[in-house]
Structure formats: C-alpha cells, structure tokens
Amino acid sequence: MTANLPELLCDSLNSQLSIYKQIHELQSDLLRDLDSKNELDKIMGLLSQKSSLLDNIKEENARSAPFVNEWIERKEEMQSSPLFANIETIISEIEKLILELRVQDEAMIQRFDQHSQSKNRIDAFRALR
C-alpha cells in the first residue's frame, strides 16, 4: 500500500497532461503547416517530435501503472483525499485531449490525402501514430 498514492498519481497525471498538451499544440502546428503547404522537411520534423512525445507518454504510463492500479483498487477509500477531485479532473482533461488528438489525426490524414504527392507522407504519419 502506497502511503502517498494521491500525490504520486497526481504528479504522474500532471506530467502526462503536460505531454498531451504539447502533442495537441504540435498537431495544431502540423495542421497549419499542411494548410500552408510548407516543406516536407518541416512537417516530418514535427512528426518526429510527436513520436518522441508519444514515447514519453508510454514511459510515464509504464512508470505510473502500479499507482494507477492501486488507485483503481482503492478509489472509494481515497475519495476523502484532498487530491481526489484534482485527480479526477486531470483524468477528464487527459481523456478530452486524447479525443481532440484523434480528431486532429483524422484532419491531418485528410489533408495529406488532398496533396498530390501525399502517399509517402500518409505512410510516414501512420507509422508514427
């Protein structure tokens, strides 16, 4: 039993939320660049940054998995923690961002499809998802 579980989980979730926000901002830049038809090198660089951020999310998920599992098991008893509402809010924000990222992903795929030489871009993008 982890004594400071709410604090550990809150820190981890805040870290993940920060990374998801970075991905969201990065994808907004990608969508803008696709609209302005900037060079492929810049777009590929942004996709590479996204891949790196996704790796960070995977690492943080792995690091926090024991805390999350314990939280799920002890959620009812943890409701008295002052951080309970904060944790639930962060989880909701992360879920909302993930849905927005999926919408952005689909918008990027559609924009890639609109470009005449986009087959390689689409394949590269899908490989990074």
Backbone as a ProteinNet text record, in pm:
[ID]
protein_1_A
[PRIMARY]
MTANLPELLCDSLNSQLSIYKQIHELQSDLLRDLDSKNELDKIMGLLSQKSSLLDNIKEENARSAPFVNEWIERKEEMQSSPLFANIETIISEIEKLILELRVQDEAMIQRFDQHSQSKNRIDAFRALR
[TERTIARY]
84.5	0	89.4	67.4	146.1	82.4	155.9	102.1	68	152.8	130	78.2	-7.6	-61.4	-125	-212	-272	-168.9	-65.7	37.2	115.6	153.3	228	145.6	20	-66.6	-92.6	-114	-137.5	-16.3	103.1	225.2	236.1	211	220.4	116.6	-4.9	-111.2	-83.9	-31.8	3.6	113.6	207.9	314	255.1	166.2	103.3	19.3	-55.8	-138.1	-51.3	61	153.7	202.1	235.2	281.7	169.2	48.2	-64.5	-90.9	-76.4	-93.8	12.8	135.2	241.9	209.5	158	120.9	8.9	-88.5	-200.8	-151.3	-62.2	-6.1	75.3	153.5	234.7	146	39.1	-50.4	-121.8	-150.9	-208.9	-110.9	17.7	121.3	127.7	118.1	120.7	5.1	-112.8	-229.7	-212.6	-157.3	-130.9	-29.4	76	179.1	125.4	40.2	-18.3	-106	-177.3	-262.6	-181.2	-64.2	17.6	115.5	108.4	190.4	340	381.9	524	600.9	730.2	815.7	797.2	818.4	805.2	900.9	1021.1	1119.4	1064.8	1000.3	945.5	834	748	636.7	691.4	790.5	849.2	917.5	978.2	1039.2	935.2	820.7	712.9	658.1	646.7	600.7	699.9	826.7	929.4	918	893.4	872.8	751.7	646.3	526	559.4	634.7	673.1	749.7	839	917	825.8	729.3	635	548.8	510.2	433.2	516	645.8	735	738.3	740.7	738.6	610.8	499	370.9	378.7	431.4	443	529.3	639.9	728.2	658.3	587.3	517.1	403.9	334.2	229.6	287.4	401.3	465.6	510.5	567.4	614.7	499.5	386.3	274.7	175.6	193.8	98.4	69	169.8	137.8	49.6	73.7	-7.5	-151	-164.8	-298.5	-375.3	-309.7	-376	-419.5	-331.8	-366.3	-479.2	-475.2	-581.8	-716.9	-718.5	-843.1	-895.4	-804.7	-844.6	-892.1	-832.2	-859.7	-940.2	-997.9	-1063.9	-1169.1	-1250.6	-1357	-1300.3	-1199.5	-1141.8	-1061.1	-1017.9	-936	-1020.8	-1151.9	-1238	-1223.4	-1175.4	-1157.3	-1027.6	-942.4	-816.5	-845.5	-772.7	-792.6	-757.6	-679.3	-639.1	-734	-833.6	-922.8	-987.6	-1049.5	-1117.1	-1017.4	-898.2	-794.8	-755.6	-738.7	-702.1	-811.7	-935.2	-1047	-1054.1	-1025.3	-1025.8	-915.1	-796.8	-684	-715.7	-771.9	-809.4	-908.5	-1006.5	-1104.5	-1038.1	-943.9	-872.5	-791.5	-725.3	-647.3	-739.5	-852.1	-946.5	-996.1	-1024.4	-1070.8	-962.1	-839.3	-728.7	-706.5	-717.4	-699.4	-804.6	-928.1	-1032.3	-1000.9	-953.2	-916.5	-799.3	-704.8	-591.4	-637.9	-734.6	-787.9	-853	-925.2	-988	-879.6	-774.9	-663.7	-595.4	-577.1	-515.9	-595.4	-725	-809.6	-803.8	-800.6	-790.3	-657.3	-549.5	-419.2	-419.6	-478.8	-485.2	-562.3	-671.9	-749.1	-667.7	-592	-509.4	-397.3	-338.2	-235.8	-295.5	-416.9	-483.3	-506.1	-522	-550	-427.5	-311	-188.6	-155.6	-113.1	-89.8	21.7	124.1	234.7	230.3	113.8	97.7	109.6	118.5	122	234.3	353.5	466.1	443.6	384.7	356	256	151.3	49.3	110.7	189.8	254.7	346	420.4	510.2	429	321.6	238	175.9	120.7	58.9	159.9	282.4	387.4	421	402	431.3	314.2	197.5	79	83
-117.3	0	124.1	211.6	333.7	444.5	495.3	595.4	726.8	768	896.5	876.7	779	745.8	865.6	941.6	1054.8	1152.7	1181.2	1273.7	1216.3	1089.7	1025.5	1020.5	982.5	972.6	1110.6	1207.6	1344.1	1395.2	1372.7	1414.7	1346.8	1217.3	1143.6	1191.7	1209.9	1254.9	1396	1482.1	1616.8	1611.4	1521.9	1503.9	1457.8	1360.3	1310.7	1419.8	1494.3	1602	1703.9	1737.8	1832.1	1780	1653	1594.6	1593.9	1557.8	1559.4	1700.4	1799.9	1938.5	1974.9	1929	1954.2	1888	1765.9	1695.9	1771.8	1817.9	1892.1	2018.5	2091.4	2213.3	2180.1	2074.2	2030.8	1993.8	1922.1	1883.2	2004.3	2103.8	2227.6	2293.4	2292.8	2346	2265	2134.1	2047.8	2080.9	2096.4	2127	2261.4	2359.9	2490.5	2476.8	2400.6	2383.3	2307.7	2212.9	2140.1	2232.8	2321.4	2415.5	2515	2552.8	2649.8	2582	2449.5	2370.5	2396.5	2402.3	2419.8	2296.4	2306.4	2199.3	2070.7	1962.4	1830	1811.3	1868	1852.1	1903.7	2019.1	2075.7	1986.5	1940.4	1853.5	1723.9	1666.2	1541.8	1565	1681.2	1714.5	1722.2	1783	1790.7	1652.2	1567.8	1431.2	1354.4	1379.6	1315.6	1361.8	1490.8	1542.2	1476.1	1458.7	1393.1	1250.8	1181.2	1044.1	1040.2	1135.1	1143	1168.6	1257.7	1285.6	1163.4	1090.1	967.7	864.7	859.1	771.2	813	945.4	996	954.2	958.4	916.3	768.6	686.4	542.9	518.1	589.9	574.4	614.9	726	772.6	677.6	623.9	525.1	401.8	356.3	238.3	267.5	386.1	423.6	434	485	509.2	393.5	289.2	177.4	121.5	100.4	49.3	145.6	276.4	375.3	375.3	366	365	241.3	125.5	2.6	11.4	65.2	80.4	181.1	286.5	387.9	325.7	245.3	179.5	91	16.9	-71.2	5.3	120.7	195	322.5	338	463	507.3	416	453.8	508.8	444.3	492.4	620.4	646.7	765	890.4	875.7	991.1	1099	1063.9	1163.6	1243	1199.9	1270.7	1407	1509.9	1642	1646	1550.5	1547.6	1465.9	1401.8	1314.3	1389.4	1503.7	1579.8	1627	1664.2	1708.1	1595.1	1475.5	1359.1	1329.5	1332.1	1305.8	1412.7	1537.9	1646.2	1625.9	1589.5	1566.9	1450.9	1344	1229.8	1272.9	1354.1	1404	1490.7	1575.6	1660.1	1575	1472.2	1383.1	1313.1	1261.3	1194	1288.8	1413.5	1513.2	1541.5	1557.8	1583.9	1466.8	1345.3	1228.3	1228	1261.7	1269.6	1379.3	1494.2	1602.3	1562	1486.7	1440.3	1346.4	1264.2	1173.2	1252.3	1357.2	1442.7	1509.3	1558.9	1619.9	1517.7	1395.9	1290.5	1270.7	1260.7	1239.5	1359.3	1480.5	1600.1	1601	1558.2	1553.1	1450.4	1335.8	1232.9	1285.6	1354.5	1411.7	1514.4	1596.3	1696.5	1629.8	1524.4	1450.5	1393.8	1342.4	1284.5	1387.9	1512.7	1618.7	1656.1	1628.1	1662.9	1554.4	1596.7	1500.5	1401.3	1441.5	1351.6	1311.2	1274.7	1254.2	1109.3	1014.2	873.4	846	894.5	873.6	944.6	1062.5	1136.6	1060.9	1010.5	937	813.7	740.7	621.6	658.7	768.1	811.5	854	926.3	970.9	852.3	760.5	643.3	560.1	555.8	481.7	545.8	675.3	747	750.7	705.1	709.7	603.8
0	0	0	-93.9	-107.6	-25.4	71.3	163	92.4	1.8	-66.1	-208.7	-226.1	-357.8	-428.4	-363.8	-436.9	-491.6	-413.7	-459.9	-577.6	-566.6	-675.2	-803.3	-789.4	-906.2	-965.5	-881	-928	-1005.8	-954.5	-1023.9	-1160.3	-1163.5	-1288.6	-1389.5	-1342.9	-1433.5	-1484.6	-1399.2	-1444.6	-1549.3	-1532	-1630.5	-1763.5	-1757.7	-1879.6	-1946.1	-1865.1	-1919.6	-1991.3	-1933.8	-1996.1	-2131.4	-2137.6	-2264.3	-2367.2	-2325.3	-2419.1	-2470.8	-2385.5	-2430.4	-2533.1	-2512.7	-2609.7	-2743.9	-2737.5	-2860.8	-2931	-2855.1	-2912.9	-2983.2	-2917.4	-2976.6	-3101.2	-3093.8	-3206.5	-3325.3	-3298.8	-3407.6	-3466	-3383.2	-3436.3	-3532.6	-3495.6	-3585.8	-3714.8	-3702	-3820.5	-3914.3	-3857.2	-3940.2	-4010.8	-3939.9	-4001.6	-4114.6	-4089.7	-4191.5	-4312.7	-4288.9	-4401.2	-4484.1	-4417	-4488.9	-4570.8	-4518.4	-4590.1	-4687	-4692.9	-4784.7	-4764.3	-4638.8	-4610.1	-4653.9	-4644.9	-4692.9	-4613.3	-4680.8	-4622	-4504.2	-4511.2	-4403.1	-4270.3	-4274	-4150.9	-4096.4	-4183.3	-4142	-4083.5	-4148.2	-4097.7	-3962.8	-3944.8	-3816.3	-3705.5	-3736	-3637	-3604.8	-3707.5	-3683.7	-3597.1	-3616.8	-3535.2	-3389.1	-3369.1	-3232.8	-3168	-3247	-3194.3	-3150.7	-3232.1	-3198.8	-3067.1	-3047.8	-2924.4	-2803.9	-2820.4	-2711.7	-2679.9	-2782.6	-2759.8	-2683.7	-2713	-2636.7	-2490.1	-2465.8	-2328	-2255.2	-2326.8	-2267.4	-2230.7	-2320.9	-2293.2	-2170	-2160.4	-2044.6	-1915.5	-1919.3	-1799.1	-1762.1	-1861.5	-1834.8	-1766.8	-1815.5	-1756.1	-1613.1	-1592.9	-1459.8	-1359.7	-1405.8	-1314.4	-1306.6	-1384.9	-1386.7	-1247.3	-1162.1	-1027.7	-947.3	-963.6	-892	-942.6	-1074.2	-1134	-1088.9	-1092	-1048.6	-902.4	-819.1	-678.2	-661.4	-738.9	-733.4	-767.5	-870.7	-911.7	-798.6	-735.7	-626	-502.8	-476.6	-353.8	-376.4	-493.7	-531.2	-429.9	-385.6	-291.2	-160.9	-106.6	19.2	-0.5	-121.9	-149.5	-172.8	-177.5	-202.7	-96.3	20.5	126	108.6	17	-6.9	-69.3	-24.2	-84.1	-233.1	-277.5	-418.5	-506.3	-446.5	-523.1	-639.9	-611.5	-717.4	-822.7	-777.9	-871	-965.2	-911	-992.4	-1094.3	-1049.7	-1141.1	-1251.5	-1216.3	-1315.2	-1417.8	-1371.4	-1463.1	-1556.7	-1503.2	-1586.7	-1694.7	-1657.5	-1754.8	-1861.2	-1820.4	-1916.3	-2013.8	-1962.7	-2048.2	-2148.1	-2101	-2191	-2299	-2261.9	-2359.8	-2463.2	-2417.5	-2510.7	-2605.4	-2554.7	-2640.6	-2751.4	-2717.9	-2821.1	-2922.7	-2875	-2965.9	-3055.2	-2999.9	-3080.1	-3190.3	-3159.9	-3263.2	-3375.6	-3340.7	-3442.4	-3527.3	-3461.3	-3534.9	-3625.8	-3576.3	-3658.8	-3787	-3773.8	-3891.9	-3986.2	-3930.7	-4014.2	-4089	-4022.6	-4090	-4201.7	-4176.8	-4281.2	-4401.2	-4376.8	-4487.8	-4564.7	-4493	-4561.2	-4640.6	-4582.7	-4656.7	-4784.7	-4775.7	-4891.7	-5001.4	-4964.2	-5061.9	-5143.1	-5092.7	-5164.6	-5267.1	-5383.4	-5491.4	-5461.4	-5388.7	-5358	-5210.7	-5163.3	-5019.3	-4973.7	-5062.1	-5021.5	-4921.6	-4948.7	-4856.6	-4723.8	-4728	-4605	-4518.6	-4581.5	-4506.6	-4441.8	-4517.7	-4462	-4344.6	-4359.9	-4251.5	-4130.3	-4151.7	-4041	-3967.8	-4043.2	-3980.6	-3904.3	-3952.5	-3882.4	-3748.9	-3736.2	-3612.8	-3514.3	-3553.7	-3466.4	-3363.2
[MASK]
+++++++++++++++++++++++++++++++++++++++++++++++++++++++++++++++++++++++++++++++++++++++++++++++++++++++++++++++++++++++++++++++++

